[in-house]
Structure formats: C-alpha cells, structure tokens
Amino acid sequence: MTAEVHLPPLAPGRLPLLGHAAPLLRDRLAFLQQLRAAGPIVRITIGPKSLIVVNSPELIQEMLTTKSQHFSKGLLFEKLRLFGRDALPVAEGRRHLSRRRLMQPAFHRERISGYVQTMRDTVEQTVAAWRDGQNLDLRLEMQMMTQNVVMSVAFSSTPEHETARAILTSVDTVFQAALRRALLPVPGLERLPTRRNRRVVHAGRILRQTVADLIAEHQAHPAAYDDVISLLLTARDETGASLPNEEILSEATGLLAAGSETTAVVLGWLFHELGRHPHLERRLHDEVDTVLGDDRITAAHLPHLSFTRRLVSETLRLYSPAWLVTRQAIEPVQLGTVALPTGADLVWSPYTLHRDATLYPEPLRFDPDRWLPERPQPPKGAFIPFGSGKRQCMGDAFARTEATIITALIASRWRLRPVPGARTKPIGEITVHPSSLRMTVEARHTATAQEAG
C-alpha cells in the first residue's frame, strides 16, 4: 500500500501579495528555525513564488542521495554562476561528474597532508604580526587569513595586502548579489545598468583578472609550479583534450571564492565561543602546549589534537556556515509523501537542522564534548555541514585541516578576548557570519610577546 500523496502544508503567517517575504527579510535565520515546528516539509511563498522547505533529516538525505538525480542545484547556485558558468560548484549532470573527477586528486587526504606546511607557513606570518593589546576585526582577519591559505596552496601566490583586500571585497560583492537575486528574483532586473549591478560586474572583473594573471604566470613557467592551477592546465577531458582557458579560469575563480569565506566564518565563531567559555579555552591551550611543545605543527600532530578538532566540529554544528541550500526538481518526483512537479523549488537549512532540539540535546549549548566517541551521536543525516551524496563538498577535509591548524597556531601564542560591551549575533548572508566580531589580542607567554614585538 502506497502512502497518500498530498501537497506540503502552507506555513502560518502568510500575508496577501507578500506571502512570507516580511519575516524572511526581517530575520531569515529565526524564520527558518520556526518553520521546523510546522512539520517535515512545508510550503512558503515569496510574492507569487512558492518554495518548499524540507526540514526532516530523512527527507533531506533522500533528496541528496537516493533521489539526487531528480534535482538540479537550484536557484541560489544558478545565481552563483557569476563566478564561472560551468565551475564545479554550479555544474550539473555529466559535466559535474567529469569536473569532480578532474579536481578530486587535489583534495585527496594524502595531498592535503602535503599542504600542511604551506598552510602553517602562511598562517604563521599573520599570527606573528599581531601585537599584544591589539584590537582586531576578527571576521576580516580570518577572511584574509583563509584567503591567503587558499591562494598559497592552490595558486602558489600570496598577494600584497591591498590586492588581497580588493579580492575579498569582490568576493563579498558577488556573494551578496547572488543571494539577493535568489531570494527576490525579479526577471530582467539584474541586467539593468544600475549602480549595484555595475558594482557586481566590476567585482567579477577584478576576480577573473587576478586569476587570469596567475594562470598566465603558470603557463609561462610550468615547471615552477605544482598546485591546483598546474592540475587544471595539465588535465585532459574524456576525449583527451585539454581544458579551454575560459574553463580553467572559471574553476580557479570558483575555488578562490569558496575558500575565502566558509572556513573564515567558522573560525570567527570558534574564537567567539572560546571568549565566552574560558574553561574551554584553557583546555585548548593545555592540549596545544602538550601536543606541540616547542615544535612547529606538522601533519603528524593533527590526529593528537582531538579537542581542537572537536571544537571545529561543534562550531560547524552550532554555526553551520550554510543557512540556505537550494534544489529544483528537473522532473516529477516523489519526496516522502509529497509529489513534486517539474520546476518545484526546494530549500533546506543546515543551520536550523543542526539546532533542532529533537536531534541534539541542549542544541544551543556550545559543547565540543558532544563529539566524544562514547557520547550518543546524532542520527544519520542530522549533521551534514558539507552536504551529502554525490554533491558533498569536495573540500571538507581541506577545510577541517585548515581550521584545526589555524586554531592551534593562534592558541599556541595568543588569547583572544571579547571587546567589552560588544554584541555579536548571527547574520544569514551567503554564510552565517557574525554581525560584528572585535576581539583583543593578549600574549600567552612573555617570550612570545617579546618575539612579536
């Protein structure tokens, strides 16, 4: 006997003409969290547009794994084509599969172990330049740091400060435009020569020119490099042909954009929580001092930094960078008991999933020990900060390794103290980032302070 097929219930609070646009724009994170009480799958409307919100971890897994072939990546990823038309994060179908196979070697765990020294050397330059008592915009600091890591590892290049800021500003501009256009799609509006649209075009040009210059340098001196651009330049497709320059440019630009944001916001939230919980900070310092001693961090140290890695996992849970992920049905498909027509737009939220009290005890409590192996673990599909199925983020191990290294390197030298009176809250943009995150640097050891000075 088959389950009865019915449309998802309409979420409460819908207004004439506007639908649910007002609460979504007012506080999108709170709105999506509230929708979890409406059931495993629910409908909302934004003006005339209808969206299906999938809350159930079982249905999310079904959509991402066993029935993934029935869905494209959807509206948000369509707008992210601003970074590159056929880059891996937005590619579909056979092109996605072939491009994933091409890029996979750069993210094998053995290759990532080889990146540790470059990550360490890049981060140490930034951390050593901090000064005792310095007041940091930690979100910006982490963005610059992780962007430099990606450029060092993938492109064998670390730009000057002004160039790095220009790249970061351009990435932010394009991400904001993609989200805005996905949430409030107005046909034709993004093609008008408005000031905002001109700013997006200019940002895209800066990014692509920066990457194009790096590609040209690699082409001029191929023997001097062994990195992701080298991989793309030497890659061959199924026919044995090399990739066109435009496709190499799109892949490299997409990688730069993705690597500049996600890990940075995770690290910002991690140190925000350590600033609120000194007992956890002390445990981190004890572990780093014990494991590293006077040594520089290497890949061999990482398995022994168990508490540090649990801190990263708990931050990925409580502050999952992705608050909104989209899919679109490319043909009629049944999801659970719901029959979806071709073209149905679906969304799901890792951020709200990871804060569901039915899946996690005390979900708003920052508790890295919930990831101890002897503790009960969340059910399958309840913790997926990097997605699931054939489209699971290929850079998950890279991001975890990078976050662990940066956390350990900072903790070995510094304490980060919240600025008194500062108020920090989550903001849902392309990622869940802190509204404001200013922290004061304090040297842990006198010798370290004297070296930094």
Secondary structure, DSSP 8 states (H G I E B T S, - for coil): ---------B-S--BTTTBTHHHHHH-HHHHHHHHGGG-SEEEEEETTEEEEEE--HHHHHHHHTTTGGGEE--HHHHHGGGG-TT-TTT--HHHHHHHHHHHGGGG-HHHHHHHHHHHHHHHHHHHHT--TT-EEEHHHHHHHHHHHHHHHHHHS----HHHHHHHHHHHHHHHHHHHHHHHS--TTGGGS--HHHHHHHHHHHHHHHHHHHHHHHHHHSGGG--SHHHHHHH-B-TTS-B--HHHHHHHHHHHHHHHTTHHHHHHHHHHHHHHH-HHHHHHHHHHHHHHHTTS---GGGGGG-HHHHHHHHHHHHHT-S-S-EEEEESS-EEETTEEE-TT-EEEE-HHHHTT-TTTSSSTTS--GGGGSTTS----TTS--TT--GGGS-TTHHHHHHHHHHHHHHHHHHEEEEE-TT----EEESSSEEES--EEEEEESSHHHHHHH-
